[in-house]
Amino acid sequence: MRNFFILLMFFCFSSQASESKLMQTAYLTSMSISEFSQTQKSVETICTERTDIPRVFSNLYPSIETHLNNSIEIMEHFQAVGREMIGEKISKVFAEHNATIANKVEITIQPFVILSQSRVVSACKNWETAIMDSNSTIMKRFYEQAKFITNNKSAIFEAIDNRSNW
């Protein structure tokens, strides 16, 4: 009987820990996806303005829109529930997270902004090739993250809504 209680306690705490871990991983993943999409939109803008490269990310968008929307939904829900559970003081933390994403995007696109025209054309062609190739490193990473969010969406929402995970 003693072993049963120990086993029961282990399963109760391990499921709570895994839910908390799922919630945290999902939030970090949604931030990464947000950074990815903002970066691609910014690079696309630069490339279409400075070269004759077409809007490849915008053309890709309809096929990945569900993933992006799921990611945004997770991030917004996490932040809303966090404010509800912890209070408005966490809003500063979330604002810092959003600022970090914006800063990372700015750092990533900076080389595109300052490159000479010939180097921008080359960089944009490389970018276009990577975005159009679902087997490129950047797209593989995006699809892995997006599938994690999409495949676990309801479990993630349950974990976020569970007060004990905060």
C-alpha positions, 0 to 999 in steps of 0.5 A, spaced: 500 500 500 505 504 501 508 503 494 501 505 491 501 512 494 508 513 492 507 511 485 500 515 485 504 521 488 510 520 482 504 520 477 501 526 480 507 530 480 510 528 473 503 529 469 503 536 472 511 537 471 510 535 464 504 540 463 508 545 465 513 544 461 508 543 455 506 550 456 513 553 457 515 549 451 509 552 447 510 559 449 517 559 447 516 555 440 510 560 439 515 566 440 520 563 435 514 562 430 513 569 431 520 571 430 520 567 424 514 570 420 516 577 422 523 576 420 521 573 413 516 579 412 521 584 413 526 580 409 521 580 403 519 587 403 527 589 403 528 584 397 522 586 393 523 593 394 531 593 392 531 587 387 526 583 382 525 577 387 517 576 387 514 576 394 515 568 396 513 569 403 507 572 401 506 566 396 507 561 401 503 564 407 496 561 405 499 554 406 502 556 413 497 560 415 493 555 420 500 554 423 502 561 424 494 563 427 495 557 431 502 560 434 499 567 435 493 564 438 497 560 443 502 566 445 496 571 446 492 566 450 498 564 454 499 572 455 492 573 457 492 567 462 498 569 465 495 576 466 489 573 469 493 568 474 499 573 476 496 580 475 498 586 470 505 586 473 507 580 468 505 585 462 512 588 463 515 581 462 511 579 456 512 586 453 520 585 454 518 578 450 515 582 444 521 587 444 526 581 444 523 578 438 522 585 435 530 586 436 532 579 434 528 581 427 532 588 427 538 584 428 537 579 422 535 584 417 540 589 418 545 586 413 540 586 408 539 593 409 546 595 409 549 591 403 551 593 397 546 592 391 549 586 388 550 583 395 543 584 396 541 581 390 545 575 392 542 575 399 535 575 397 536 570 392 539 565 397 533 567 402 528 566 396 531 559 395 531 557 402 524 559 403 521 555 397 525 549 399 521 545 404 527 541 406 532 547 407 534 548 415 530 554 416 523 551 413 525 544 417 525 548 423 519 552 422 515 546 420 517 542 426 515 547 431 509 549 427 507 541 427 508 541 435 504 547 436 498 544 431 498 537 434 498 539 441 494 545 441 488 542 445 493 540 450 497 546 450 490 550 452 489 545 457 496 546 460 495 554 460 488 554 463 491 549 469 492 554 475 497 549 478 502 550 472 503 557 473 
